[in-house]
Amino acid sequence: MELLGGTFHSTDYICHYPNGSKLFLSYVGHESDAMNLLSAEFIAAYFDELSVIPWEFFIKLQASVRASGHLKDQGIKGVVRAATNPLGESTATLMDYFVTQTVDPEDDPEYDKREWSSIRMDMEDNPHLDLDDYKKRFAGMPEHVRKAWLFGEYTEEGALFSFYPAKEGKPYHVINDLDVDSLVSKARIFRVYDHGYRPDPAYCAWIAHLGNRYIVFHEKLWFETIASDIAADILKEDLELGVTNVISTLCDPSIDIHTGTEMRTIKGVFEHCGVPMDNSINNRELFAAQVHTALAEEVEPGIPRIQFFSGRSGRAHGVPYMIKALPLQRYNPKKPMAMADHQHDHPVVALAYFLISHSANERNPIRQVKLKPWMRPKGSNIWVLGKNNVRKED
């Protein structure tokens, strides 16, 4: 500070300069700290470890960065800069804004990707770093931390699923090319449904069952829509997709419970409107286990058990919401075997309804890929229906 001609006050963490400029140094991880800065007008703001700062704090603070008066007349423009590892609660959003620039105009009409950009730096970009020694320092750390800090891979703290859009330069869990008409004609088609109204959406996805391989190829969301209208839309989607015979629609059993004066349950409304449903199981430990297993297994080398269509084919527009939601899911710190609640867990929950109902007795042998340690079955010395898969039967 002194080399720049300033005077630093350690009490309020503000540096004063002879021309009247001020440099503020502040922690903004808590709302009170961030809000204390909102009344000021900044010509520039620099954030460190942006991914661990709540996104709403960043958005409010960057709105205070502007040049006005004589500064604007001189052509000076306010700037915002940030540095971060791709690990933390705001990672998904900052990736959408800065890196992939895939912000939905409906979510943020003012977003202009020309004003957002990023520069990626890897370990190899540091000429003074001993790479071998640096890598050893991450021994024993969780997989998602190693991915973020060593290789700069986008992840979130406590990431639950190993989800790979591509491996070795080839499509893996995500496929862009798919002949949906041919798929629909030869596969058994299932639907999965997770009910919502407001603020959570209702969600439905269409899944092609090919023996022991699954392809999720179409989805639709509804906000503030009653069950009878959703049922009509589902049947309309079937018609446009060319789906003539749906084997089953798996749903949350809670929609088959009477909760008010209506004689019919929500499930009853769907079935009255021509969309029969089958209750699945609502259990977040099973959600985590079944989705993780489906992602980890291969039906043959290089072909995962489950894949997600991201392109367009006829009336099918893929499942972009499910593709976005899967990497965002985390495990519950208090229940490591369970999937935690998340605002974007609806597609994953719906997918789990299907997987829970179709996890056993597949036609072809499955090639097992290494599971996470906490997902491996525990051994037992009690032989009840097999020592690794103990269950209770009525």
C-alpha positions, 0 to 999 in steps of 0.5 A: 500500500505504501509503495502505491502512495497509500495509507492503510488503516488496519482497524477498518481495512481501508487504504486511503490515497492522496487523490481521494481514492479508497481501497476496501478489503473485506470478507464477503462470505456472510451477508452482513459483511457483503451488505455493508459495502452496498452503499458505496460506488466502486470503480473496480471489484476483485473477488478471490475464491468466487465459487465459495461466495454465495452467488446472490452476494456477488451479484448485488456487489457487482451491481455497485461497480460503475463509473459515473460523472467525470469518470464516465466522461473520460471513457472509464468503465467499471470492471469486475474480476474474480479468481477461483478454483471450480469448487464451492456452492456457487460453482454451477452458476459461475460456470454458466455465466463465465465459462460455458455462457449458457445462461437461459434468457428467461432466467436472466434477460439482462445477461450479455455473454460478451461482457462475461469471459474466463481464462483457464490456468492449469498446473502446467502454467506455473513454471515454478511448480514441481508438479510431482511434489504438488500432486503428492500433497493431495494424496488421500483427499476426496475425489471431487477435491482432487479433480478441482484443485489438480485438474481444474474440473468443474465440481461441487463440494460433496459431489455425489456422482461420477458423471462423465459427459465424455471419456478419452474424447468420446461421448460417454454418459452424454450422447448428441446423436440419436435416432429417436424414431428407431429407438422408440420402435424397438425399445420398451419405453418408460416414463418417470414423474416427480410431482411439483407445483410451486416453487418446485416444478413437476417433471417427467422424463421418457426412458428407453429400456434396451435390455440392461442399457437405458437411454433417457431421451426426452423431458418436460417441466411444468410450473403451477400446472394442475395434474389434469393438464399435466396428464393431457400434456404427457399424452400429447408428448407421447403422440408427438414422440411416436410412443404408442405403448408406455410400459409404466410411469414410475412416480413418488408414492406420496402422490397416492395419499389422500391429503385433502377433501378431493376424493381422488389422489393426485395419482388418481387424477392422472389415471383418470386422465389416461396416464396410469402410474406405478408407485416407486420408493421414496428413499434418498439412500436408495436414490444415491445407491441406484443412480451411482451404480447405474452411472458406474456400470458398463454394459460393455467396455466404453458403453455405460449402463445409462446415457442421456440424450443432449441433442434434438431428434424429431420432437425429442429435445433431449434431457438438458435439465437432467444432464445439468442436475446430475453433477450438482447432487451432493451427499448428506453430511449427516447421512453419507449414504443419502442424497441431500436435498437440492433445488435441482434434484427433481430429474435425479429423483425421477430417474431414481424411481425408475432405477429402483424398480429396474435394478435387478434381473437384467438380461446381460451381465454387467461390467462393474466399474470401481465404486466409491468406498462409501457405496460398496456393500458391507460384508456380513456373517449372517446368511439371509438371501445372500450375505451382501444383499440382506433384505426383509420379505413379507 
